[in-house]
C-alpha cells in the first residue's frame, strides 16, 4: 500500500509540474483600474482581460493615458484593482507586491532608476544584499556574472552611475533586474533615450537573453523598431480594454482607428520592414 501511495504521489507531482509549465505566466481577468481625482472616479481599464503565455515577448501599446504603465504596476502588485483579478506565476499579484517581487519578477524602468550613490556593482547586488542571508563574496560573484551577461566588462563594476553612458545605464539596470533570476521580466520603454546604434545593440541583447534564459517578457514601448524586432505578440489597449492580443502581423491587420494611425503611418511603414527580417517565433 505504501508503494502504491508513493507512486500516486509521484504521478500527481509530475502532473502538477506539467500543468504549471503550461499555465499562463500572467492572467488578468475582468480588470477595472479606477483612480480618484478631485472627488471624481476616473476609470482607466474596464473589464480588461489579458493572458501572457510562458516564453512570449508581449508588447503592450496604446494611446497616451490608456494605462499601459498602470498595467505593469498591476502585474507587479503595486496597484490594487478596483475589480477583477491579476494572477502572476500562479499567485495573486498583490502577494508579489507585499512580499517583494524581485525574486519572481524583474523590472527595468524607463530611465534605469539606478541608485546614484551606489556603484554599478552595488546597484546590481542590491536585491541579494537585502536578503541578508548570503555571504558577500557570493553576492559579488553573482553581480559580476550578471554584469558580464549584459555585455559590460568587469572594469565598470566600481563606476558610479554618473560616469555611465545612457546605453550602459540601461544594461546595468537590466543586470539588476535579472540578479534574482526571475522567470518574468517587465520592461518600460527599454530603448527610450538611446541612439539608434545603442538601441539596436540593446534589442539584440534582450533577444539573446530571452532565448538563453527562457524568460517571459512583458514590455511597454512606443518605439516601433523595438516592437517589431522583439515582440512575439502585441496587446493593444484602447477603449479601456485589450482590443486585440496577437502576433504583430495579425495586430497590424486588425480594424481599429488607433491601430491604423499607430502602425500604418509613415513611421510605422518604415518600422514594418523588420517583419520581413524577424519571424517572431518563441
DOSE-830619 format. One record per residue (C-alpha): x, y, z. Coordinates in steps of 0.5 Angstrom, whole numbers, padded with zeros to 4 digits, always signed. Layout:
N
XYZ...
This chain:
282
+0000+0000+0000+0006+0005+0002+0009+0004-0005+0002+0005-0009+0001+0011-0005+0008+0014-0006+0007+0012-0014+0001+0016-0014+0004+0022-0010+0010+0022-0015+0005+0022-0021+0001+0027-0018+0007+0032-0017+0009+0030-0025+0002+0032-0027+0002+0039-0023+0009+0041-0025+0007+0040-0032+0001+0044-0031+0005+0049-0028+0010+0049-0034+0004+0050-0039+0000+0055-0034+0000+0063-0037+0005+0067-0033+0001+0073-0033-0007+0072-0033-0011+0078-0032-0019+0078-0032-0024+0083-0031-0019+0088-0029-0022+0095-0027-0017+0101-0026-0020+0107-0022-0017+0113-0020-0020+0118-0015-0018+0125-0018-0021+0131-0014-0027+0127-0012-0028+0124-0019-0027+0117-0020-0023+0116-0027-0024+0109-0030-0017+0107-0034-0019+0100-0035-0026+0097-0035-0027+0089-0036-0020+0088-0039-0017+0081-0040-0010+0079-0042-0006+0073-0042+0001+0072-0043+0003+0065-0044+0010+0063-0042+0016+0065-0046+0013+0070-0050+0015+0077-0051+0009+0081-0051+0009+0089-0052+0003+0093-0049+0002+0099-0054-0004+0104-0053-0005+0112-0053-0003+0117-0048-0007+0116-0042-0009+0109-0044-0006+0106-0038+0000+0102-0040+0005+0103-0035-0001+0102-0030-0002+0095-0033+0006+0094-0031+0004+0096-0024-0002+0092-0023+0003+0086-0025+0008+0088-0020+0003+0088-0015+0004+0096-0014-0003+0098-0015-0010+0094-0013-0015+0093-0018-0022+0096-0016-0025+0090-0019-0022+0084-0023-0016+0079-0021-0009+0079-0023-0005+0073-0023+0003+0072-0024+0006+0066-0024+0000+0062-0021-0001+0067-0015-0005+0074-0014+0000+0080-0016-0002+0083-0009+0002+0078-0006+0008+0080-0010+0008+0087-0008+0007+0085-0001+0013+0080+0000+0018+0083-0005+0017+0082-0013+0025+0082-0014+0025+0074-0014+0020+0073-0019+0019+0079-0023+0025+0083-0026+0023+0090-0027+0027+0095-0032+0025+0102-0031+0025+0107-0037+0031+0111-0035+0034+0106-0031+0033+0108-0024+0040+0107-0021+0042+0109-0014+0046+0115-0016+0050+0114-0009+0052+0107-0011+0057+0104-0015+0055+0099-0021+0057+0093-0017+0052+0095-0011+0047+0097-0016+0046+0090-0019+0047+0087-0012+0042+0091-0008+0037+0086-0008+0041+0080-0006+0044+0084+0000+0037+0086+0002+0036+0078+0003+0041+0079+0009+0043+0071+0008+0048+0071+0003+0056+0072+0004+0059+0078+0001+0064+0074-0004+0058+0070-0007+0054+0077-0008+0060+0080-0011+0061+0074-0016+0053+0074-0018+0053+0081-0019+0060+0081-0023+0057+0075-0027+0050+0079-0029+0055+0085-0031+0058+0081-0036+0052+0078-0038+0049+0084-0040+0055+0086-0044+0059+0090-0040+0067+0089-0037+0068+0088-0030+0073+0094-0030+0066+0098-0030+0064+0095-0023+0066+0100-0019+0064+0106-0023+0058+0111-0021+0052+0112-0025+0054+0119-0027+0060+0116-0030+0056+0112-0035+0053+0113-0042+0046+0112-0043+0047+0105-0046+0051+0103-0040+0046+0105-0035+0040+0101-0039+0045+0095-0038+0047+0096-0031+0039+0097-0030+0038+0090-0034+0043+0086-0030+0040+0089-0023+0033+0087-0026+0036+0080-0027+0040+0079-0021+0035+0074-0018+0034+0070-0024+0027+0072-0025+0022+0068-0030+0018+0074-0031+0022+0081-0034+0018+0087-0035+0021+0093-0039+0018+0100-0039+0021+0104-0045+0027+0100-0045+0030+0104-0051+0028+0110-0050+0033+0116-0050+0038+0111-0054+0041+0113-0060+0040+0108-0066+0046+0104-0065+0045+0103-0058+0038+0102-0059+0040+0096-0064+0045+0093-0059+0040+0093-0053+0035+0090-0057+0040+0084-0059+0042+0083-0052+0035+0083-0050+0033+0078-0055+0039+0074-0054+0037+0074-0046+0030+0072-0047+0032+0066-0051+0038+0064-0047+0035+0065-0040+0028+0062-0042+0025+0069-0040+0018+0071-0041+0018+0079-0042+0012+0084-0042+0014+0091-0045+0011+0097-0046+0014+0101-0052+0013+0107-0057+0019+0105-0061+0016+0101-0067+0023+0099-0069+0024+0096-0062+0017+0093-0062+0018+0089-0069+0025+0087-0067+0023+0084-0060+0015+0082-0060+0012+0075-0061+0005+0078-0059+0003+0085-0059-0003+0087-0054-0007+0094-0056-0010+0098-0050-0016+0102-0053-0023+0104-0051-0021+0102-0043-0019+0094-0045-0015+0090-0049-0018+0090-0056-0013+0085-0059-0007+0081-0057-0004+0077-0063+0002+0076-0067+0005+0083-0070+0002+0081-0077-0005+0080-0074-0005+0086-0070-0003+0091-0076-0009+0088-0080-0014+0089-0074-0019+0094-0076-0019+0100-0071-0017+0107-0072-0011+0107-0066-0008+0101-0070-0009+0105-0077-0005+0111-0074+0000+0108-0070+0002+0102-0075+0000+0105-0082+0003+0112-0082+0010+0113-0085+0014+0112-0079+0010+0105-0078+0011+0103-0085+0019+0104-0084+0019+0100-0078+0015+0094-0081+0021+0093-0086+0023+0089-0079+0017+0084-0080+0021+0081-0086+0027+0080-0082+0025+0077-0076+0020+0071-0075+0017+0073-0068+0017+0065-0066+0019+0063-0059
